[in-house]
Amino acid sequence: MLYYLFEYLNKTLHISGTGVFQYITFRSALALILSLLISTIFGKKIISFLRNQQVGETVRELGLEGQTQKAGTPTMGGLIIIIATLIPVLLFTKLNNIYIILLIVTTLWMGTIGFIDDYIKIFKKDKAGLKGVFKVIGQVGLGLIVGSVLYVHPGVTIRTDLRNEQATTSTSSISNTPIEEKSTATTIPFFKNNEFDYAELLSWMGDGYQKWAWLIFIPIVIFIITAVSNGANLTDGIDGLAAGTSAVSVLALGIFTFVSGNIIFSNYLNIMYIPNSGEMTVFIAAFVGALVGFLWYNSYPASVFMGDTGSLTIGGIIAVLAISVRKELLIPLVCGIFLAENLSVVMQVGYFKFTKKRFGEGRRIFLMSPLHHHYQKKGYHESKIVTRFWIVGILLAILSIVTLKLR
């Protein structure tokens, strides 16, 4: 909202200094500072409110050290992240930008699903929470909305340069004509020609196959949103793990977003230029500030847990950011911690079922899954586990950024 106010003051009243709001970097800095202040200052009041409402965590007995001390700790702390993100976004972004609209919808959509899940666990005394099928329906519904909008909305384009060579007897002239076009192209890391169009998977259909690209694109969006949101949910098991690793991943995506949305940087780095996507940098700055501010209270020993209200929201936002900036194939790298946590559960459950059927007795790969619980069982303190997971996350984020020039 303030963006439009300052735009009016600058263009209509010509007030000196108001033009600074045109710069994404300036608005991102303001969004980061404001979200950090909201999450740290008002976060304490939200935690007190949750405690007064007896919104406490019910801890299952898993035989983990220090587990019983966590019982009664306020949960639903994801509300802090959501509030601290949305307020700066509403103030400092261009609210008519389609990418910002999708991110706001994602935040509210996934936040609502997580809130309902936490509400059932706490107030209905049902430890299972919202049934898995309803969670999946919610995630698929969001995937349908995001995938469909990205596919059909005229504001979602990429920019390409058409190089036309006209050879003559003595010289050849090259003309560059930049155009914006609808495309389902994405980025494949580590390859020389690192762009791939999902529509090419349907080339066997013959002429006009491009119009059926949605049959590939939308299911991929649904899968990514579901997988990443569940991965974030599984990672939220010990103090500070999900918030810290998510902040690192989002920062990496923020760098991709800024350079992909800037025609100068994208041209210099020879990467895909995505018009209007740079505005997401302001959202990312607010989101990172909210996550870091939340860590003030969520670091060991945690004063509040984010609950599914926070973890599902975090996963949904990261997925939509990666898809929007055409870096979804980098998710296994930039969100490597989420992937490891997800795989540890899949491997554990799959191996247990296989060995039970084969030998009549279920066997385990890990002492406990998700992966962070395996290390807890081995006797590592959760602060050490979290710190080391953060370090691995930082290394993966750096490696993903290096792919900008590693072809």
HULINDA-V158840 format. One record per backbone hydrogen bond with DSSP energy under -1.0 kcal/mol. CO is the residue of the C=O (numbers start at 1). NH is the residue of the N-H. E is the energy in kcal/mol with one decimal. If there is no record, write none. Layout:
co:nh:e
CO:NH:E
CO:NH:E
//
This chain:
co:nh:e
1:5:-1.7
2:6:-2.8
3:7:-2.0
4:8:-2.0
5:9:-2.4
6:10:-2.0
7:11:-2.7
8:12:-2.4
8:13:-1.2
9:15:-2.2
15:18:-1.4
17:20:-1.1
18:21:-1.4
19:22:-2.0
20:23:-1.5
23:27:-2.0
24:28:-2.5
25:29:-1.9
26:30:-2.1
27:31:-2.4
28:32:-2.5
29:33:-2.3
30:34:-2.7
31:35:-2.4
32:36:-2.0
33:37:-2.2
34:38:-2.7
35:39:-2.5
36:40:-1.7
37:41:-2.9
38:42:-1.4
42:46:-2.2
43:47:-2.4
44:48:-2.1
45:49:-2.2
46:50:-2.6
47:51:-2.3
48:52:-2.4
49:53:-1.8
50:55:-2.9
51:54:-1.3
54:56:-1.6
55:75:-2.2
57:72:-2.6
64:67:-1.7
67:70:-1.5
68:71:-1.1
70:73:-2.2
73:57:-2.2
74:305:-2.6
76:79:-1.9
77:80:-1.7
78:82:-2.5
79:83:-2.7
80:84:-2.6
81:85:-1.3
82:86:-2.6
83:87:-2.0
85:89:-1.6
86:90:-2.8
87:91:-1.5
88:92:-2.9
89:93:-1.7
91:2:-1.2
91:3:-1.2
94:97:-1.9
97:101:-2.3
98:102:-2.2
99:103:-2.0
100:104:-2.4
101:105:-2.5
102:106:-2.5
103:107:-2.4
104:108:-2.4
105:109:-2.9
106:110:-2.6
107:111:-1.8
108:112:-1.9
109:113:-1.9
110:114:-2.5
111:115:-2.4
112:116:-2.5
113:117:-2.0
114:118:-2.6
115:119:-2.9
116:120:-2.3
117:121:-1.9
118:122:-2.4
119:123:-2.5
120:126:-1.7
126:129:-1.6
131:134:-1.1
131:135:-1.6
132:136:-2.5
133:137:-2.1
134:138:-2.2
135:139:-2.5
136:140:-3.0
137:141:-2.5
138:142:-2.1
139:143:-2.3
140:144:-2.5
141:145:-2.0
142:146:-3.0
143:147:-2.8
144:148:-2.3
145:149:-2.4
146:150:-2.6
147:151:-1.6
148:152:-2.4
149:153:-2.7
153:156:-1.6
158:181:-2.7
160:179:-2.4
162:177:-1.5
164:175:-1.2
166:173:-1.2
171:168:-1.9
173:166:-1.6
175:164:-1.4
177:162:-1.3
179:160:-2.3
181:158:-2.2
184:198:-1.5
186:196:-2.4
192:194:-1.4
194:188:-2.7
196:186:-2.7
197:200:-2.0
198:201:-1.7
199:202:-2.1
200:203:-1.6
202:205:-2.4
203:206:-1.7
206:209:-1.2
208:211:-1.2
209:212:-1.7
210:213:-1.7
212:215:-1.8
213:216:-1.6
213:217:-2.8
214:218:-1.7
216:220:-1.6
217:221:-2.1
218:222:-2.4
219:223:-2.5
220:224:-2.5
221:225:-2.4
222:226:-2.3
223:227:-2.8
224:228:-2.7
225:229:-1.9
226:230:-1.8
227:231:-2.1
228:232:-2.4
229:233:-1.7
230:234:-2.3
231:235:-1.7
232:236:-1.2
235:237:-2.3
238:241:-1.8
240:244:-1.7
241:245:-2.3
242:246:-2.0
243:247:-2.0
244:248:-1.7
245:249:-2.1
246:250:-2.9
247:251:-2.0
248:252:-1.9
249:253:-2.2
250:254:-2.1
251:255:-1.7
252:256:-1.9
253:257:-2.7
254:258:-2.4
255:259:-2.2
256:260:-2.4
257:261:-1.7
260:274:-2.7
262:266:-2.7
263:267:-1.5
264:268:-2.3
265:269:-2.7
266:271:-2.4
273:159:-2.3
274:277:-1.7
277:280:-1.9
278:281:-1.9
279:282:-1.2
280:284:-2.8
281:285:-2.3
282:286:-2.0
283:287:-2.5
284:288:-2.9
285:289:-2.2
286:290:-2.1
287:291:-2.2
288:292:-2.7
289:293:-2.4
290:294:-2.2
291:295:-1.7
294:297:-1.3
294:298:-1.7
295:299:-2.0
297:303:-3.6
305:77:-2.9
306:78:-1.7
306:310:-1.2
307:311:-2.4
308:312:-1.6
310:314:-2.7
311:315:-2.3
312:316:-2.3
313:317:-2.5
314:318:-2.5
315:319:-2.2
316:320:-2.3
317:321:-2.6
318:322:-2.4
319:323:-2.3
320:324:-2.6
321:325:-1.9
322:327:-3.1
323:326:-1.3
326:187:-1.3
327:330:-1.7
328:331:-1.3
330:333:-1.4
330:334:-3.0
331:335:-2.7
333:336:-1.4
335:339:-2.1
336:340:-2.5
337:341:-2.3
338:342:-2.5
339:343:-3.0
340:344:-2.2
341:345:-1.4
342:346:-2.3
343:347:-3.2
344:348:-2.1
345:349:-2.7
346:350:-2.6
347:351:-2.7
348:352:-2.2
349:353:-2.3
350:354:-2.3
351:355:-2.7
352:356:-1.9
353:357:-1.9
354:358:-2.5
355:359:-3.2
355:361:-1.0
356:360:-1.1
370:373:-1.4
371:375:-1.4
372:376:-1.5
373:377:-2.4
374:378:-1.1
375:380:-2.1
376:379:-1.5
381:385:-2.0
382:386:-2.6
383:387:-2.3
384:388:-2.3
385:389:-2.4
386:390:-2.4
387:391:-2.1
388:392:-2.3
389:393:-2.5
390:394:-2.5
391:395:-2.3
392:396:-2.4
393:397:-2.2
394:398:-2.5
395:399:-2.3
396:400:-2.2
397:401:-1.9
398:402:-2.2
401:404:-2.0
402:405:-1.8
402:406:-1.3
//
